[in-house]
Every structure is written in C-alpha cells, then in structure tokens.
Amino acid sequence: MIRNKNRGFYIGNRSAIGEISNNLIVDNATGINVFANSKLEIDHNVIIRSGYAGLAIADTAKLKIENNIIADNETGIVGFSSEKGREPDIDIKGKNLLFGNKAASENADLSSKVLEKNPGFSHPEKGLFKSAIHDIGLENPKELQSLWIKWQAALDKH
C-alpha cells in the first residue's frame, strides 16, 4: 500500500474480523486506521513514512498487534475514542519495533515488549525491507521487493 492520500488500510464503516498481515505500507497519511468494534490481528507489517500515524486505533477495537515495524512516521501509534469527549484507553501489549517516529505514541500505552531499535533494513532504496532483527517485520520481504520493482518500473513509464 503505497502513496495513498488518506490511509493505506481503512477499517471503518463496519466492524471487521480478520487479519492484516505481511504488508509493506509506505507514504500514506495513516498506515492502518481501525474504527468501531473490530477484532483484528495486525502482524508482520512494515509501516513507514506516514504523514499522520503508522497506526490509528479506536478504543473500542480489540486488536492483537505483534511483530510490526512502525518507523519514520509523524506518530507511531495514535489512540482515539469512539465517543466524543472521552479519553481513549489503548494498550499495545505485543512485541513491535518503533523507530525514528517524531513521536512514538499519542493516547496509547506501549508495553515493555516494544523495541526502540533501528530495524536495519537490507536495501530499502531497492525495495528490500528485510529487518536485521529476527522474527519482526515482513515474513516474505523478497516477494514484496519484486512487487516494489514492478511498481517503480510503472512509475518510470509515466
């Protein structure tokens, strides 16, 4: 999900149940935005360079968020309330890596499992976002790199 004006993933109008897994989410306003009473697993994604937030989460969502890299965003994780005037209560318990965000979080508590280390991507300029940290980030970075190369080639034609 690359260069969307608003969101890479928008889980909004209705509650959702499922998984957002193994995605490269780059240069969006918000990487993943979850509203309502959604029950999702968000794992093994790389979310970078979001203008607003890597993850924006409503306090009514029930999420399992693990093994993601959330880097170089305006804010890594933003929590918000579904009800006007209420303080959000967001608690991120899983192991994730946050690095280089202007702010790590806003209205979200991060567990001690959250790592603040450079992911050490192999060759991000060539679309290879393989992390130097074992078991975190993309599960198939080479496959996504081939899609990145095709996307770059399509951009070059225009």
DRENLUM-746840 format. One record per atom (N, C-alpha, C, CB): x, y, z. Coordinates in pm, whole numbers, plus 50000, padded with zeros to 5 digits. Each point is the difference from the previous one (the first is absolute). Last residue first. Glycine has a CB too. Example, Ala and Ser with C-alpha at 12.3 -4.5 7.8 and 13.67 -1.06 7.14 Angstrom:
! residues 2
512854977550708 500825011950006 499235010950073 501184993749785 499114949150208 499115011950000 500905012050000 498114988350125 
This chain:
! residues 158
505705066348336 499165012249997 500885011550024 497984988150081 503884969049929 499375001249867 499185012749989 499944975249982 502115011850432 501005005249906 499415002049859 501794988650134 495634990850212 500175014450024 500945006249898 499594996350244 499894957049751 498775006649951 500075015050021 498684979350050 504824995150126 500074999849854 498775006849940 501354978850008 498765015050456 500985010349960 500095000849847 501324996250214 496054969249967 499375013050025 500935011449955 498714990150196 503004966349791 498975001849896 499315013550014 499644975149993 503405013150343 500735002449875 499025002049884 501944986150085 496305001450331 500545013750008 500695003649869 500314997850251 498244957949809 498875008949973 500445014650000 498444983350104 504754985050018 499714998549857 498795008549960 500944976550005 500265021750452 500975007749923 499724998949851 501714996350180 495814977850120 499525013749996 500995009049925 498794996350217 502474959549849 498825000249914 499445014249988 499474976350067 504125016850231 500454998949861 498815000049903 502014987150077 497285013350406 500465012849944 500444999149854 500695006250229 496364966150124 500504996949866 500515012749931 498394980649983 500025020450467 500374985949995 500564996049864 498224995350169 501855054650105 499454991849891 500484985550007 499895020549859 500575004550600 499875005749867 499474989849901 501865015750050 500734964850352 499205012250008 499985006449861 500595003650246 502004956149894 498584997950028 499175012750016 500694979250107 504575028749918 499344987249970 498535000150043 502204988450027 500935053349817 499524994450126 499114988049968 500115022750115 501735005549552 501134993050060 499604993350131 501575016449892 495044993949681 500535005150125 501184991650047 497745008750061 500145003349438 500284988850089 500695005650124 500204983449806 497835036949761 499785004450137 500114988250096 498515018649918 502574998049551 500214988550089 499955004750145 501414988249824 498325040049766 498764993350036 500154987750087 499145008449791 504265023850058 499704990349894 498734992050032 502464998449948 499205033550357 499995007749874 499704991149880 501655015950100 498954965550339 498685006249980 499925008149871 499755000850246 503284959549950 500165009749891 498655006849973 501884986249898 498914988550526 501074995949907 500275010749895 499374976250038 498695036450455 499524994449874 501164997549906 497815012050029 501745000350476 501124995849917 499564993449871 501324997250206 496255023150199 499734986949940 501114994949910 497615005750012 502805025750434 500015001549855 499744986349938 501625019650012 496424989650473 501274997249933 499845002849852 500614982650172 496455013450277 500345012649934 501414998649945 498485013750155 497174951750011 501435002649980 500185013549935 500484975349980 495574999850341 500255008649884 501505003149995 497665010150013 500274965550346 500424991749886 500315008449877 498604981550090 499575035550327 501474998850004 500524991249887 499945003150249 495425022949672 500574990650096 501525000249995 497974985649977 498505055749915 500844990049935 500634990950106 500465015849807 494965018950131 501054994950088 500754988749929 498665006450206 498485038349604 500144985449997 501164996150090 499064998749764 499635047350094 498804993650058 500034984949988 498725020449944 504954996049786 499135010550053 498724993050045 500995018349847 504614968450010 498574997550014 499295012350053 500454975850038 504155024549797 499744985650001 498504997250007 502214996250110 500035047149653 499474996350131 499694985149995 499035023350043 503324991749600 500135012650074 499454998650140 499825012849786 502244944349980 498765007749992 500205013050075 498604978949984 504674984249977 500115011849915 498715007649981 501814988449889 497604962350278 501295006749984 499875012349912 501174978050029 496394975250234 499725013849963 501345007149991 497704999950113 500244946449904 501155008849994 499545013849955 501564980649949 496024975550333 500065007749876 501255008750006 497465000049973 499534960350325 501355004249963 499955006649862 501044981250137 494525019850190 500874991149924 501375005949972 497974990649899 498195032050326 500704990250084 501044991749925 497974999150138 499055049949874 500714991649902 500894990450078 499965018349821 495475013150283 501144993450062 500624990449898 498965002050233 497245042249840 500634990849906 501254994350067 499115013049796 496525020150292 500754990650081 500544989249907 498575004750207 499355050549762 500204986549948 500824991550098 499875008949765 496715032550361 501424996949982 500164985849947 500625016050187 495015016449725 500534989450085 501484997749971 497734989350010 499315041949748 500255004650135 500544989550095 498235016049961 499214966449613 500485013750016 500175003550147 498855006349787 501594943750020 498995008950055 500605013850023 498824980650107 503794983849732 498854999349910 498885009350046 500594976349945 504875030050143 498764995050055 498895000249896 500695008150226 504874985349709 498945010150007 498724993350052 501035013349809 504854980950111 498744994850049 498975011150003 501194982750138 503705006449587 499075009850055 498744992850044 500945018349851 504624971450007 498684994650030 499165010950066 500954976650026 503245036249762 499964985549979 498604994450016 502344998750080 498815051049742 499784993450129 499874985149972 498845020550102 502895003249547 499785011750086 499784995250144 499005013349806 503844952849921 498685005949985 499935012850083 498954977349958 504644986749995 500115012449923 498645006249965 502134991349908 497464958550247 501205008450000 499835012549913 501364979650039 496794970950172 499305012649981 501085010850010 497744991450095 501624952049857 500985010750004 499255012849962 501984984549941 496224966050286 499975010549897 501195009450018 497494998449989 500824962250289 501074997849901 499965009749882 499974976450066 495515021750216 501294994050030 500914999349877 498894986850179 495955025950054 500975007149917 501394994750035 498525020949985 495904970350071 501264993650037 501035005749903 498894978250090 496065042550076 501064996749904 501134992350066 499415020349870 495395002650159 500734989650074 501044994549904 497994994050149 499005055149891 500574989049921 500764990450092 500185015149797 497865027350341 499074988650004 500514988049921 498135016350026 504165027050002 500074992850126 499024988450011 500755021250101 501614996649435 498905003750089 500064991450126 498565007049802 505685006749866 499144989450052 498925005850090 501914983849987 502425022949627 499045008250073 498864990650039 500615021749874 504884974849940 498754993550038 499145010250072 501114977350017 502555040849774 500174986549948 498734991950024 502485001150040 497225052649912 500284989250095 500244986949926 498615011450174 501485033949609 499295002050126 500394989250101 498085010849877 503934989549690 499955014250034 499295003050130 500055004549762 502874950650089 498615004850002 499995014450049 499114976650041 504714989249880 499845013349940 498545004449986 502114995849878 498494952050218 500995010850004 499515012649927 501814982750013 497234963150174 499235012249980 500965011850014 497834989350088 501924953749855 500945011250008 499215012449961 502074985449945 496344963750270 499925010849901 501165009550020 497504998049991 500894960650271 501064998849899 499865010149886 500134976050057 495465020350230 501324994450027 500894999449875 498974986750183 495985023350069 500845008249914 501434995350028 498395020550000 496264961850084 501414997650027 500765008549898 499624976050092 495165032850104 500994997249897 501334995850060 498875016349851 495735000350221 500874990250067 500994995349895 498184992750166 498265053249908 500714990149920 500864991050088 500015015849807 496485022050253 500284988750089 500744988949927 497965005750133 502385047249711 498914991550046 500484988750091 498795005449791 504905015649878 498885005850074 499134988950056 500055020549854 505254988549924 498994990450044 498975007050088 501674981249989 502685026249634 499045007450082 498854990650034 500635022349893 504794978549901 498834991850027 499125007750097 501274978249962 502185047049828 500264986549948 498794991050013 502385002950059 497545051049865 499984990450112 500194986249941 498475014750142 502415018849564 499725009050113 499964991950130 498685015849848 504434963649786 498585003050008 499795010450110 499374976749919 504864997849919 499645013449950 498495002549990 502134999549874 499054949650191 500985010849987 499345012949949 501794982849956 497864962150214 499085011349999 500855012750008 498114986550113 502024957049805 500895011549999 499105012149978 502024986649910 496694962850308 499845010649901 501105010550016 497524996149998 500834961150263 501064999149901 499825009949885 500234976150061 495425018550223 501274993350024 500915000849878 498864984750160 496195024550101 500795008249907 501434995750025 498365020149997 496544956350121 501445001650014 500545009549894 500184976850097 494665013050160 500964994249907 501425003550033 498275001049828 496435019750225 500684989050069 500984994349899 498014994750155 498965054949918 500674989849920 500614989450091 500485016949819 495435025650163 500984992250076 500584989149910 498775004650216 499505039949548 499434988750074 501124993050076 498154997049828 502915042849939 498555001250004 499294989050077 500195011449784 504954988650175 499195010350057 498524997850008 501695013949922 503674975149949 499024990550054 499015008750076 501664980150018 502455027149609 498945006950073 498984989650041 500375021849873 505094982649935 498884991350033 499025008050085 501454979049991 501815046749815 500354987649932 498874989950018 502465004550035 496515048749976 500414988450079 500434988549910 498445007150183 501095041049650 499454998750134 500594988350076 497915010349917 503585000249640 499865013150065 499494998950143 499575009949777 503504952649984 498595003750002 499855013150077 499284975649988 504934995749893 499635013649959 498495002549984 502185000649887 499104948950167 500975010849986 499325012749950 501824983349954 497754962950223 499145011550000 500915012350000 498114987650122 
